[in-house]
C-alpha cells in the first residue's frame, strides 16, 4: 500500500509537471486540520487538497476546516490517488 507521504509526492510531481501549477506543501502546525497542499492553477484557481490513502479518514479538525473552507466557497478536496487529481485538473 502506498503511504500518504509517497502519494503526496506523486501528486505534487504531477501537478508541477503536467499541470504547470504552483503547489505548496502546507505545514499545519499553526492551524490543526489545514489541508496538506495549496495548489494554484495556471488560470489562477486556488485548490486546497487533503491527501489520504484509500483507508485514511479525515480527523475532526480536518472536517471542521474543510467545512469552513467550503462555507467560504473555497475549492477543497480530499484526494486518494493521482488519478483523482488528473480528473480534477483535466476537466
PDB file with one MODEL, atoms N, CA, C and O in Angstrom:
MODEL        1
ATOM      1  N   UNK A   1       0.841  -1.185   0.000  1.00  0.00           N
ATOM      2  CA  UNK A   1       0.000   0.000   0.000  1.00  0.00           C
ATOM      3  C   UNK A   1       0.884   1.247   0.000  1.00  0.00           C
ATOM      4  O   UNK A   1       1.906   1.297   0.686  1.00  0.00           O
ATOM      5  N   UNK A   2       0.489   2.223  -0.756  1.00  0.00           N
ATOM      6  CA  UNK A   2       1.219   3.487  -0.837  1.00  0.00           C
ATOM      7  C   UNK A   2       0.960   4.310   0.418  1.00  0.00           C
ATOM      8  O   UNK A   2      -0.178   4.435   0.870  1.00  0.00           O
ATOM      9  N   UNK A   3       2.026   4.867   0.970  1.00  0.00           N
ATOM     10  CA  UNK A   3       1.855   5.723   2.138  1.00  0.00           C
ATOM     11  C   UNK A   3       1.360   7.102   1.697  1.00  0.00           C
ATOM     12  O   UNK A   3       1.467   7.474   0.528  1.00  0.00           O
ATOM     13  N   UNK A   4       0.820   7.843   2.650  1.00  0.00           N
ATOM     14  CA  UNK A   4       0.337   9.188   2.361  1.00  0.00           C
ATOM     15  C   UNK A   4       1.471  10.078   1.849  1.00  0.00           C
ATOM     16  O   UNK A   4       1.274  10.890   0.945  1.00  0.00           O
ATOM     17  N   UNK A   5       2.636   9.919   2.424  1.00  0.00           N
ATOM     18  CA  UNK A   5       3.792  10.736   2.032  1.00  0.00           C
ATOM     19  C   UNK A   5       4.188  10.471   0.578  1.00  0.00           C
ATOM     20  O   UNK A   5       4.453  11.409  -0.175  1.00  0.00           O
ATOM     21  N   UNK A   6       4.227   9.205   0.186  1.00  0.00           N
ATOM     22  CA  UNK A   6       4.572   8.846  -1.191  1.00  0.00           C
ATOM     23  C   UNK A   6       3.504   9.358  -2.151  1.00  0.00           C
ATOM     24  O   UNK A   6       3.824   9.892  -3.212  1.00  0.00           O
ATOM     25  N   UNK A   7       2.239   9.195  -1.779  1.00  0.00           N
ATOM     26  CA  UNK A   7       1.136   9.674  -2.610  1.00  0.00           C
ATOM     27  C   UNK A   7       1.196  11.194  -2.771  1.00  0.00           C
ATOM     28  O   UNK A   7       0.974  11.716  -3.864  1.00  0.00           O
ATOM     29  N   UNK A   8       1.492  11.891  -1.694  1.00  0.00           N
ATOM     30  CA  UNK A   8       1.635  13.352  -1.758  1.00  0.00           C
ATOM     31  C   UNK A   8       2.707  13.744  -2.762  1.00  0.00           C
ATOM     32  O   UNK A   8       2.500  14.647  -3.572  1.00  0.00           O
ATOM     33  N   UNK A   9       3.841  13.076  -2.713  1.00  0.00           N
ATOM     34  CA  UNK A   9       4.956  13.382  -3.618  1.00  0.00           C
ATOM     35  C   UNK A   9       4.541  13.169  -5.070  1.00  0.00           C
ATOM     36  O   UNK A   9       4.857  13.986  -5.935  1.00  0.00           O
ATOM     37  N   UNK A  10       3.838  12.078  -5.335  1.00  0.00           N
ATOM     38  CA  UNK A  10       3.374  11.793  -6.700  1.00  0.00           C
ATOM     39  C   UNK A  10       2.390  12.858  -7.180  1.00  0.00           C
ATOM     40  O   UNK A  10       2.440  13.283  -8.334  1.00  0.00           O
ATOM     41  N   UNK A  11       1.503  13.282  -6.294  1.00  0.00           N
ATOM     42  CA  UNK A  11       0.522  14.314  -6.647  1.00  0.00           C
ATOM     43  C   UNK A  11       1.216  15.641  -6.919  1.00  0.00           C
ATOM     44  O   UNK A  11       0.899  16.322  -7.895  1.00  0.00           O
ATOM     45  N   UNK A  12       2.154  16.006  -6.065  1.00  0.00           N
ATOM     46  CA  UNK A  12       2.903  17.256  -6.265  1.00  0.00           C
ATOM     47  C   UNK A  12       3.646  17.212  -7.595  1.00  0.00           C
ATOM     48  O   UNK A  12       3.600  18.173  -8.362  1.00  0.00           O
ATOM     49  N   UNK A  13       4.328  16.109  -7.872  1.00  0.00           N
ATOM     50  CA  UNK A  13       5.066  15.977  -9.136  1.00  0.00           C
ATOM     51  C   UNK A  13       4.135  16.111 -10.331  1.00  0.00           C
ATOM     52  O   UNK A  13       4.454  16.806 -11.294  1.00  0.00           O
ATOM     53  N   UNK A  14       2.984  15.448 -10.272  1.00  0.00           N
ATOM     54  CA  UNK A  14       2.025  15.524 -11.373  1.00  0.00           C
ATOM     55  C   UNK A  14       1.550  16.968 -11.582  1.00  0.00           C
ATOM     56  O   UNK A  14       1.543  17.467 -12.708  1.00  0.00           O
ATOM     57  N   UNK A  15       1.158  17.626 -10.502  1.00  0.00           N
ATOM     58  CA  UNK A  15       0.636  18.992 -10.628  1.00  0.00           C
ATOM     59  C   UNK A  15       1.701  19.964 -11.130  1.00  0.00           C
ATOM     60  O   UNK A  15       1.401  20.848 -11.932  1.00  0.00           O
ATOM     61  N   UNK A  16       2.930  19.810 -10.669  1.00  0.00           N
ATOM     62  CA  UNK A  16       4.016  20.678 -11.129  1.00  0.00           C
ATOM     63  C   UNK A  16       4.351  20.441 -12.598  1.00  0.00           C
ATOM     64  O   UNK A  16       4.461  21.392 -13.372  1.00  0.00           O
ATOM     65  N   UNK A  17       4.511  19.201 -12.977  1.00  0.00           N
ATOM     66  CA  UNK A  17       4.993  18.865 -14.319  1.00  0.00           C
ATOM     67  C   UNK A  17       3.898  18.836 -15.374  1.00  0.00           C
ATOM     68  O   UNK A  17       4.075  19.379 -16.464  1.00  0.00           O
ATOM     69  N   UNK A  18       2.783  18.215 -15.066  1.00  0.00           N
ATOM     70  CA  UNK A  18       1.745  18.025 -16.083  1.00  0.00           C
ATOM     71  C   UNK A  18       0.713  19.143 -16.133  1.00  0.00           C
ATOM     72  O   UNK A  18       0.082  19.363 -17.166  1.00  0.00           O
ATOM     73  N   UNK A  19       0.541  19.843 -15.032  1.00  0.00           N
ATOM     74  CA  UNK A  19      -0.487  20.895 -14.980  1.00  0.00           C
ATOM     75  C   UNK A  19       0.101  22.290 -14.893  1.00  0.00           C
ATOM     76  O   UNK A  19      -0.630  23.279 -14.952  1.00  0.00           O
ATOM     77  N   UNK A  20       1.426  22.379 -14.752  1.00  0.00           N
ATOM     78  CA  UNK A  20       2.092  23.677 -14.648  1.00  0.00           C
ATOM     79  C   UNK A  20       1.517  24.514 -13.509  1.00  0.00           C
ATOM     80  O   UNK A  20       1.382  25.732 -13.624  1.00  0.00           O
ATOM     81  N   UNK A  21       1.181  23.839 -12.406  1.00  0.00           N
ATOM     82  CA  UNK A  21       0.600  24.512 -11.246  1.00  0.00           C
ATOM     83  C   UNK A  21       1.677  24.812 -10.207  1.00  0.00           C
ATOM     84  O   UNK A  21       2.739  24.191 -10.189  1.00  0.00           O
ATOM     85  N   UNK A  22       1.382  25.757  -9.363  1.00  0.00           N
ATOM     86  CA  UNK A  22       2.223  26.031  -8.190  1.00  0.00           C
ATOM     87  C   UNK A  22       1.623  25.227  -7.047  1.00  0.00           C
ATOM     88  O   UNK A  22       0.427  25.328  -6.771  1.00  0.00           O
ATOM     89  N   UNK A  23       2.449  24.430  -6.385  1.00  0.00           N
ATOM     90  CA  UNK A  23       1.970  23.592  -5.290  1.00  0.00           C
ATOM     91  C   UNK A  23       2.800  23.872  -4.049  1.00  0.00           C
ATOM     92  O   UNK A  23       4.029  23.841  -4.094  1.00  0.00           O
ATOM     93  N   UNK A  24       2.128  24.143  -2.949  1.00  0.00           N
ATOM     94  CA  UNK A  24       2.802  24.385  -1.676  1.00  0.00           C
ATOM     95  C   UNK A  24       2.359  23.321  -0.694  1.00  0.00           C
ATOM     96  O   UNK A  24       1.164  23.141  -0.459  1.00  0.00           O
ATOM     97  N   UNK A  25       3.318  22.617  -0.122  1.00  0.00           N
ATOM     98  CA  UNK A  25       3.043  21.664   0.951  1.00  0.00           C
ATOM     99  C   UNK A  25       2.875  22.492   2.207  1.00  0.00           C
ATOM    100  O   UNK A  25       3.788  23.216   2.604  1.00  0.00           O
ATOM    101  N   UNK A  26       1.728  22.391   2.828  1.00  0.00           N
ATOM    102  CA  UNK A  26       1.403  23.237   3.963  1.00  0.00           C
ATOM    103  C   UNK A  26       1.830  22.591   5.275  1.00  0.00           C
ATOM    104  O   UNK A  26       1.589  21.407   5.506  1.00  0.00           O
ATOM    105  N   UNK A  27       2.461  23.378   6.121  1.00  0.00           N
ATOM    106  CA  UNK A  27       2.783  22.950   7.482  1.00  0.00           C
ATOM    107  C   UNK A  27       1.625  23.403   8.352  1.00  0.00           C
ATOM    108  O   UNK A  27       1.437  24.600   8.572  1.00  0.00           O
ATOM    109  N   UNK A  28       0.856  22.458   8.841  1.00  0.00           N
ATOM    110  CA  UNK A  28      -0.373  22.823   9.559  1.00  0.00           C
ATOM    111  C   UNK A  28      -0.190  22.942  11.067  1.00  0.00           C
ATOM    112  O   UNK A  28      -1.153  22.805  11.821  1.00  0.00           O
ATOM    113  N   UNK A  29       1.028  23.195  11.509  1.00  0.00           N
ATOM    114  CA  UNK A  29       1.232  23.299  12.952  1.00  0.00           C
ATOM    115  C   UNK A  29       0.527  24.510  13.554  1.00  0.00           C
ATOM    116  O   UNK A  29       0.195  24.505  14.739  1.00  0.00           O
ATOM    117  N   UNK A  30       0.295  25.548  12.746  1.00  0.00           N
ATOM    118  CA  UNK A  30      -0.380  26.728  13.286  1.00  0.00           C
ATOM    119  C   UNK A  30      -1.900  26.588  13.265  1.00  0.00           C
ATOM    120  O   UNK A  30      -2.587  27.227  14.061  1.00  0.00           O
ATOM    121  N   UNK A  31      -2.437  25.754  12.359  1.00  0.00           N
ATOM    122  CA  UNK A  31      -3.871  25.529  12.274  1.00  0.00           C
ATOM    123  C   UNK A  31      -4.112  24.043  12.085  1.00  0.00           C
ATOM    124  O   UNK A  31      -3.945  23.517  10.984  1.00  0.00           O
ATOM    125  N   UNK A  32      -4.502  23.372  13.147  1.00  0.00           N
ATOM    126  CA  UNK A  32      -4.747  21.926  13.065  1.00  0.00           C
ATOM    127  C   UNK A  32      -5.853  21.635  12.064  1.00  0.00           C
ATOM    128  O   UNK A  32      -6.914  22.260  12.085  1.00  0.00           O
ATOM    129  N   UNK A  33      -5.585  20.677  11.190  1.00  0.00           N
ATOM    130  CA  UNK A  33      -6.583  20.267  10.224  1.00  0.00           C
ATOM    131  C   UNK A  33      -6.488  20.946   8.873  1.00  0.00           C
ATOM    132  O   UNK A  33      -7.249  20.617   7.964  1.00  0.00           O
ATOM    133  N   UNK A  34      -5.557  21.900   8.722  1.00  0.00           N
ATOM    134  CA  UNK A  34      -5.435  22.601   7.445  1.00  0.00           C
ATOM    135  C   UNK A  34      -5.018  21.604   6.363  1.00  0.00           C
ATOM    136  O   UNK A  34      -4.189  20.736   6.636  1.00  0.00           O
ATOM    137  N   UNK A  35      -5.565  21.694   5.133  1.00  0.00           N
ATOM    138  CA  UNK A  35      -5.226  20.750   4.065  1.00  0.00           C
ATOM    139  C   UNK A  35      -3.718  20.701   3.763  1.00  0.00           C
ATOM    140  O   UNK A  35      -2.984  21.668   3.965  1.00  0.00           O
ATOM    141  N   UNK A  36      -3.299  19.535   3.273  1.00  0.00           N
ATOM    142  CA  UNK A  36      -1.877  19.279   3.017  1.00  0.00           C
ATOM    143  C   UNK A  36      -1.278  20.173   1.946  1.00  0.00           C
ATOM    144  O   UNK A  36      -0.155  20.655   2.093  1.00  0.00           O
ATOM    145  N   UNK A  37      -2.022  20.396   0.868  1.00  0.00           N
ATOM    146  CA  UNK A  37      -1.471  21.102  -0.286  1.00  0.00           C
ATOM    147  C   UNK A  37      -2.342  22.290  -0.669  1.00  0.00           C
ATOM    148  O   UNK A  37      -3.570  22.227  -0.609  1.00  0.00           O
ATOM    149  N   UNK A  38      -1.683  23.367  -1.062  1.00  0.00           N
ATOM    150  CA  UNK A  38      -2.359  24.507  -1.673  1.00  0.00           C
ATOM    151  C   UNK A  38      -1.873  24.556  -3.113  1.00  0.00           C
ATOM    152  O   UNK A  38      -0.669  24.589  -3.370  1.00  0.00           O
ATOM    153  N   UNK A  39      -2.811  24.559  -4.045  1.00  0.00           N
ATOM    154  CA  UNK A  39      -2.476  24.487  -5.473  1.00  0.00           C
ATOM    155  C   UNK A  39      -3.035  25.721  -6.171  1.00  0.00           C
ATOM    156  O   UNK A  39      -4.209  26.059  -6.015  1.00  0.00           O
ATOM    157  N   UNK A  40      -2.184  26.387  -6.942  1.00  0.00           N
ATOM    158  CA  UNK A  40      -2.624  27.496  -7.776  1.00  0.00           C
ATOM    159  C   UNK A  40      -2.453  27.054  -9.225  1.00  0.00           C
ATOM    160  O   UNK A  40      -1.338  26.807  -9.685  1.00  0.00           O
ATOM    161  N   UNK A  41      -3.568  26.960  -9.932  1.00  0.00           N
ATOM    162  CA  UNK A  41      -3.530  26.505 -11.321  1.00  0.00           C
ATOM    163  C   UNK A  41      -3.090  27.651 -12.224  1.00  0.00           C
ATOM    164  O   UNK A  41      -3.079  28.805 -11.797  1.00  0.00           O
ATOM    165  N   UNK A  42      -2.725  27.342 -13.474  1.00  0.00           N
ATOM    166  CA  UNK A  42      -2.330  28.407 -14.409  1.00  0.00           C
ATOM    167  C   UNK A  42      -3.435  29.433 -14.663  1.00  0.00           C
ATOM    168  O   UNK A  42      -3.152  30.549 -15.097  1.00  0.00           O
ATOM    169  N   UNK A  43      -4.692  29.065 -14.395  1.00  0.00           N
ATOM    170  CA  UNK A  43      -5.804  30.008 -14.582  1.00  0.00           C
ATOM    171  C   UNK A  43      -6.025  30.884 -13.353  1.00  0.00           C
ATOM    172  O   UNK A  43      -6.851  31.797 -13.374  1.00  0.00           O
ATOM    173  N   UNK A  44      -5.276  30.600 -12.272  1.00  0.00           N
ATOM    174  CA  UNK A  44      -5.410  31.379 -11.054  1.00  0.00           C
ATOM    175  C   UNK A  44      -6.342  30.768 -10.020  1.00  0.00           C
ATOM    176  O   UNK A  44      -6.481  31.300  -8.918  1.00  0.00           O
ATOM    177  N   UNK A  45      -6.976  29.664 -10.362  1.00  0.00           N
ATOM    178  CA  UNK A  45      -7.829  28.985  -9.381  1.00  0.00           C
ATOM    179  C   UNK A  45      -6.968  28.437  -8.258  1.00  0.00           C
ATOM    180  O   UNK A  45      -5.866  27.936  -8.484  1.00  0.00           O
ATOM    181  N   UNK A  46      -7.492  28.541  -7.038  1.00  0.00           N
ATOM    182  CA  UNK A  46      -6.791  28.004  -5.872  1.00  0.00           C
ATOM    183  C   UNK A  46      -7.580  26.811  -5.354  1.00  0.00           C
ATOM    184  O   UNK A  46      -8.800  26.870  -5.198  1.00  0.00           O
ATOM    185  N   UNK A  47      -6.851  25.718  -5.089  1.00  0.00           N
ATOM    186  CA  UNK A  47      -7.459  24.494  -4.566  1.00  0.00           C
ATOM    187  C   UNK A  47      -6.705  24.076  -3.314  1.00  0.00           C
ATOM    188  O   UNK A  47      -5.481  24.186  -3.245  1.00  0.00           O
ATOM    189  N   UNK A  48      -7.442  23.601  -2.338  1.00  0.00           N
ATOM    190  CA  UNK A  48      -6.856  23.042  -1.119  1.00  0.00           C
ATOM    191  C   UNK A  48      -7.080  21.541  -1.180  1.00  0.00           C
ATOM    192  O   UNK A  48      -8.208  21.080  -1.355  1.00  0.00           O
ATOM    193  N   UNK A  49      -5.996  20.777  -1.034  1.00  0.00           N
ATOM    194  CA  UNK A  49      -6.080  19.327  -1.176  1.00  0.00           C
ATOM    195  C   UNK A  49      -5.591  18.638   0.082  1.00  0.00           C
ATOM    196  O   UNK A  49      -4.480  18.880   0.554  1.00  0.00           O
ATOM    197  N   UNK A  50      -6.434  17.782   0.611  1.00  0.00           N
ATOM    198  CA  UNK A  50      -6.060  16.890   1.703  1.00  0.00           C
ATOM    199  C   UNK A  50      -5.769  15.539   1.064  1.00  0.00           C
ATOM    200  O   UNK A  50      -6.626  14.976   0.382  1.00  0.00           O
ATOM    201  N   UNK A  51      -4.578  15.022   1.277  1.00  0.00           N
ATOM    202  CA  UNK A  51      -4.182  13.739   0.697  1.00  0.00           C
ATOM    203  C   UNK A  51      -4.411  12.642   1.733  1.00  0.00           C
ATOM    204  O   UNK A  51      -3.945  12.723   2.869  1.00  0.00           O
ATOM    205  N   UNK A  52      -5.138  11.623   1.307  1.00  0.00           N
ATOM    206  CA  UNK A  52      -5.402  10.473   2.175  1.00  0.00           C
ATOM    207  C   UNK A  52      -5.193   9.195   1.369  1.00  0.00           C
ATOM    208  O   UNK A  52      -5.412   9.176   0.158  1.00  0.00           O
ATOM    209  N   UNK A  53      -4.775   8.146   2.033  1.00  0.00           N
ATOM    210  CA  UNK A  53      -4.712   6.844   1.391  1.00  0.00           C
ATOM    211  C   UNK A  53      -6.141   6.333   1.227  1.00  0.00           C
ATOM    212  O   UNK A  53      -7.089   6.969   1.686  1.00  0.00           O
ATOM    213  N   UNK A  54      -6.290   5.196   0.579  1.00  0.00           N
ATOM    214  CA  UNK A  54      -7.636   4.654   0.359  1.00  0.00           C
ATOM    215  C   UNK A  54      -8.354   4.344   1.663  1.00  0.00           C
ATOM    216  O   UNK A  54      -9.584   4.314   1.705  1.00  0.00           O
ATOM    217  N   UNK A  55      -7.593   4.112   2.728  1.00  0.00           N
ATOM    218  CA  UNK A  55      -8.218   3.793   4.019  1.00  0.00           C
ATOM    219  C   UNK A  55      -8.167   4.957   5.007  1.00  0.00           C
ATOM    220  O   UNK A  55      -8.728   4.866   6.098  1.00  0.00           O
ATOM    221  N   UNK A  56      -7.507   6.037   4.638  1.00  0.00           N
ATOM    222  CA  UNK A  56      -7.359   7.170   5.547  1.00  0.00           C
ATOM    223  C   UNK A  56      -8.667   7.912   5.768  1.00  0.00           C
ATOM    224  O   UNK A  56      -9.515   7.983   4.878  1.00  0.00           O
ATOM    225  N   UNK A  57      -8.818   8.462   6.961  1.00  0.00           N
ATOM    226  CA  UNK A  57     -10.033   9.206   7.317  1.00  0.00           C
ATOM    227  C   UNK A  57      -9.662  10.622   7.750  1.00  0.00           C
ATOM    228  O   UNK A  57      -8.589  10.851   8.309  1.00  0.00           O
ATOM    229  N   UNK A  58     -10.551  11.556   7.486  1.00  0.00           N
ATOM    230  CA  UNK A  58     -10.348  12.926   7.938  1.00  0.00           C
ATOM    231  C   UNK A  58     -10.525  12.984   9.447  1.00  0.00           C
ATOM    232  O   UNK A  58     -11.443  12.378   9.999  1.00  0.00           O
ATOM    233  N   UNK A  59      -9.637  13.719  10.109  1.00  0.00           N
ATOM    234  CA  UNK A  59      -9.777  13.932  11.545  1.00  0.00           C
ATOM    235  C   UNK A  59     -10.905  14.930  11.789  1.00  0.00           C
ATOM    236  O   UNK A  59     -11.393  15.573  10.859  1.00  0.00           O
ATOM    237  N   UNK A  60     -11.305  15.047  13.028  1.00  0.00           N
ATOM    238  CA  UNK A  60     -12.342  16.025  13.401  1.00  0.00           C
ATOM    239  C   UNK A  60     -11.878  17.430  13.021  1.00  0.00           C
ATOM    240  O   UNK A  60     -12.673  18.230  12.528  1.00  0.00           O
ATOM    241  N   UNK A  61     -10.611  17.734  13.244  1.00  0.00           N
ATOM    242  CA  UNK A  61     -10.072  19.063  12.902  1.00  0.00           C
ATOM    243  C   UNK A  61     -10.124  19.290  11.392  1.00  0.00           C
ATOM    244  O   UNK A  61     -10.490  20.371  10.932  1.00  0.00           O
ATOM    245  N   UNK A  62      -9.756  18.263  10.627  1.00  0.00           N
ATOM    246  CA  UNK A  62      -9.789  18.382   9.171  1.00  0.00           C
ATOM    247  C   UNK A  62     -11.216  18.576   8.677  1.00  0.00           C
ATOM    248  O   UNK A  62     -11.451  19.396   7.789  1.00  0.00           O
ATOM    249  N   UNK A  63     -12.162  17.846   9.227  1.00  0.00           N
ATOM    250  CA  UNK A  63     -13.566  18.004   8.840  1.00  0.00           C
ATOM    251  C   UNK A  63     -14.039  19.430   9.102  1.00  0.00           C
ATOM    252  O   UNK A  63     -14.729  20.024   8.274  1.00  0.00           O
ATOM    253  N   UNK A  64     -13.664  19.974  10.257  1.00  0.00           N
ATOM    254  CA  UNK A  64     -14.071  21.337  10.627  1.00  0.00           C
ATOM    255  C   UNK A  64     -13.488  22.365   9.654  1.00  0.00           C
ATOM    256  O   UNK A  64     -14.202  23.243   9.170  1.00  0.00           O
ATOM    257  N   UNK A  65     -12.191  22.250   9.372  1.00  0.00           N
ATOM    258  CA  UNK A  65     -11.531  23.196   8.458  1.00  0.00           C
ATOM    259  C   UNK A  65     -12.119  23.078   7.054  1.00  0.00           C
ATOM    260  O   UNK A  65     -12.369  24.093   6.403  1.00  0.00           O
ATOM    261  N   UNK A  66     -12.341  21.859   6.584  1.00  0.00           N
ATOM    262  CA  UNK A  66     -12.937  21.674   5.254  1.00  0.00           C
ATOM    263  C   UNK A  66     -14.302  22.342   5.176  1.00  0.00           C
ATOM    264  O   UNK A  66     -14.623  22.993   4.181  1.00  0.00           O
ATOM    265  N   UNK A  67     -15.105  22.184   6.222  1.00  0.00           N
ATOM    266  CA  UNK A  67     -16.425  22.816   6.243  1.00  0.00           C
ATOM    267  C   UNK A  67     -16.301  24.339   6.207  1.00  0.00           C
ATOM    268  O   UNK A  67     -17.034  25.010   5.479  1.00  0.00           O
ATOM    269  N   UNK A  68     -15.374  24.879   6.993  1.00  0.00           N
ATOM    270  CA  UNK A  68     -15.164  26.335   6.993  1.00  0.00           C
ATOM    271  C   UNK A  68     -14.723  26.829   5.618  1.00  0.00           C
ATOM    272  O   UNK A  68     -15.195  27.863   5.145  1.00  0.00           O
ATOM    273  N   UNK A  69     -13.826  26.095   4.982  1.00  0.00           N
ATOM    274  CA  UNK A  69     -13.367  26.493   3.646  1.00  0.00           C
ATOM    275  C   UNK A  69     -14.515  26.447   2.639  1.00  0.00           C
ATOM    276  O   UNK A  69     -14.659  27.349   1.814  1.00  0.00           O
ATOM    277  N   UNK A  70     -15.329  25.396   2.709  1.00  0.00           N
ATOM    278  CA  UNK A  70     -16.479  25.282   1.803  1.00  0.00           C
ATOM    279  C   UNK A  70     -17.474  26.416   2.017  1.00  0.00           C
ATOM    280  O   UNK A  70     -18.070  26.912   1.062  1.00  0.00           O
ATOM    281  N   UNK A  71     -17.652  26.825   3.270  1.00  0.00           N
ATOM    282  CA  UNK A  71     -18.556  27.943   3.567  1.00  0.00           C
ATOM    283  C   UNK A  71     -18.048  29.249   2.956  1.00  0.00           C
ATOM    284  O   UNK A  71     -18.826  30.176   2.729  1.00  0.00           O
ATOM    285  N   UNK A  72     -16.748  29.318   2.694  1.00  0.00           N
ATOM    286  CA  UNK A  72     -16.152  30.492   2.046  1.00  0.00           C
ATOM    287  C   UNK A  72     -16.056  30.311   0.531  1.00  0.00           C
ATOM    288  O   UNK A  72     -15.412  31.101  -0.158  1.00  0.00           O
ATOM    289  N   UNK A  73     -16.706  29.259   0.022  1.00  0.00           N
ATOM    290  CA  UNK A  73     -16.697  28.924  -1.404  1.00  0.00           C
ATOM    291  C   UNK A  73     -15.318  28.542  -1.933  1.00  0.00           C
ATOM    292  O   UNK A  73     -15.034  28.716  -3.118  1.00  0.00           O
ATOM    293  N   UNK A  74     -14.472  28.026  -1.062  1.00  0.00           N
ATOM    294  CA  UNK A  74     -13.147  27.574  -1.475  1.00  0.00           C
ATOM    295  C   UNK A  74     -13.245  26.199  -2.113  1.00  0.00           C
ATOM    296  O   UNK A  74     -14.159  25.428  -1.822  1.00  0.00           O
ATOM    297  N   UNK A  75     -12.298  25.904  -2.981  1.00  0.00           N
ATOM    298  CA  UNK A  75     -12.187  24.596  -3.616  1.00  0.00           C
ATOM    299  C   UNK A  75     -11.371  23.703  -2.700  1.00  0.00           C
ATOM    300  O   UNK A  75     -10.146  23.816  -2.656  1.00  0.00           O
ATOM    301  N   UNK A  76     -12.026  22.826  -1.974  1.00  0.00           N
ATOM    302  CA  UNK A  76     -11.339  21.933  -1.044  1.00  0.00           C
ATOM    303  C   UNK A  76     -11.700  20.494  -1.400  1.00  0.00           C
ATOM    304  O   UNK A  76     -12.864  20.164  -1.623  1.00  0.00           O
ATOM    305  N   UNK A  77     -10.666  19.641  -1.447  1.00  0.00           N
ATOM    306  CA  UNK A  77     -10.841  18.276  -1.917  1.00  0.00           C
ATOM    307  C   UNK A  77     -10.067  17.309  -1.032  1.00  0.00           C
ATOM    308  O   UNK A  77      -8.996  17.631  -0.520  1.00  0.00           O
ATOM    309  N   UNK A  78     -10.630  16.123  -0.865  1.00  0.00           N
ATOM    310  CA  UNK A  78      -9.895  15.011  -0.274  1.00  0.00           C
ATOM    311  C   UNK A  78      -9.547  14.092  -1.430  1.00  0.00           C
ATOM    312  O   UNK A  78     -10.433  13.567  -2.106  1.00  0.00           O
ATOM    313  N   UNK A  79      -8.259  13.901  -1.655  1.00  0.00           N
ATOM    314  CA  UNK A  79      -7.772  13.152  -2.811  1.00  0.00           C
ATOM    315  C   UNK A  79      -7.079  11.884  -2.336  1.00  0.00           C
ATOM    316  O   UNK A  79      -6.288  11.911  -1.393  1.00  0.00           O
ATOM    317  N   UNK A  80      -7.383  10.773  -2.999  1.00  0.00           N
ATOM    318  CA  UNK A  80      -6.833   9.475  -2.605  1.00  0.00           C
ATOM    319  C   UNK A  80      -5.960   8.816  -3.676  1.00  0.00           C
ATOM    320  O   UNK A  80      -5.444   7.719  -3.466  1.00  0.00           O
ATOM    321  N   UNK A  81      -5.795   9.482  -4.823  1.00  0.00           N
ATOM    322  CA  UNK A  81      -4.961   8.907  -5.885  1.00  0.00           C
ATOM    323  C   UNK A  81      -4.560   9.992  -6.875  1.00  0.00           C
ATOM    324  O   UNK A  81      -5.171  11.059  -6.939  1.00  0.00           O
ATOM    325  N   UNK A  82      -3.524   9.694  -7.638  1.00  0.00           N
ATOM    326  CA  UNK A  82      -3.099  10.612  -8.700  1.00  0.00           C
ATOM    327  C   UNK A  82      -4.206  10.698  -9.748  1.00  0.00           C
ATOM    328  O   UNK A  82      -4.420  11.757 -10.337  1.00  0.00           O
ATOM    329  N   UNK A  83      -4.902   9.601  -9.980  1.00  0.00           N
ATOM    330  CA  UNK A  83      -5.987   9.596 -10.967  1.00  0.00           C
ATOM    331  C   UNK A  83      -7.100  10.584 -10.584  1.00  0.00           C
ATOM    332  O   UNK A  83      -7.684  11.224 -11.458  1.00  0.00           O
ATOM    333  N   UNK A  84      -7.390  10.707  -9.305  1.00  0.00           N
ATOM    334  CA  UNK A  84      -8.397  11.689  -8.863  1.00  0.00           C
ATOM    335  C   UNK A  84      -7.937  13.114  -9.176  1.00  0.00           C
ATOM    336  O   UNK A  84      -8.740  13.953  -9.584  1.00  0.00           O
ATOM    337  N   UNK A  85      -6.664  13.379  -8.988  1.00  0.00           N
ATOM    338  CA  UNK A  85      -6.116  14.702  -9.301  1.00  0.00           C
ATOM    339  C   UNK A  85      -6.188  14.943 -10.800  1.00  0.00           C
ATOM    340  O   UNK A  85      -6.529  16.041 -11.239  1.00  0.00           O
ATOM    341  N   UNK A  86      -5.869  13.925 -11.583  1.00  0.00           N
ATOM    342  CA  UNK A  86      -5.944  14.059 -13.043  1.00  0.00           C
ATOM    343  C   UNK A  86      -7.365  14.411 -13.464  1.00  0.00           C
ATOM    344  O   UNK A  86      -7.554  15.301 -14.294  1.00  0.00           O
ATOM    345  N   UNK A  87      -8.357  13.738 -12.916  1.00  0.00           N
ATOM    346  CA  UNK A  87      -9.752  14.044 -13.254  1.00  0.00           C
ATOM    347  C   UNK A  87     -10.131  15.473 -12.827  1.00  0.00           C
ATOM    348  O   UNK A  87     -10.827  16.180 -13.554  1.00  0.00           O
ATOM    349  N   UNK A  88      -9.671  15.878 -11.657  1.00  0.00           N
ATOM    350  CA  UNK A  88     -10.000  17.198 -11.139  1.00  0.00           C
ATOM    351  C   UNK A  88      -9.409  18.314 -11.998  1.00  0.00           C
ATOM    352  O   UNK A  88     -10.084  19.305 -12.279  1.00  0.00           O
ATOM    353  N   UNK A  89      -8.157  18.156 -12.415  1.00  0.00           N
ATOM    354  CA  UNK A  89      -7.469  19.237 -13.119  1.00  0.00           C
ATOM    355  C   UNK A  89      -7.526  19.114 -14.639  1.00  0.00           C
ATOM    356  O   UNK A  89      -7.012  19.982 -15.344  1.00  0.00           O
ATOM    357  N   UNK A  90      -8.131  18.067 -15.146  1.00  0.00           N
ATOM    358  CA  UNK A  90      -8.271  17.915 -16.606  1.00  0.00           C
ATOM    359  C   UNK A  90      -9.729  17.927 -17.018  1.00  0.00           C
ATOM    360  O   UNK A  90     -10.136  17.220 -17.939  1.00  0.00           O
ATOM    361  N   UNK A  91     -10.511  18.739 -16.324  1.00  0.00           N
ATOM    362  CA  UNK A  91     -11.946  18.842 -16.632  1.00  0.00           C
ATOM    363  C   UNK A  91     -12.133  19.371 -18.034  1.00  0.00           C
ATOM    364  O   UNK A  91     -13.267  19.532 -18.487  1.00  0.00           O
TER     365      UNK A  91
ENDMDL
END
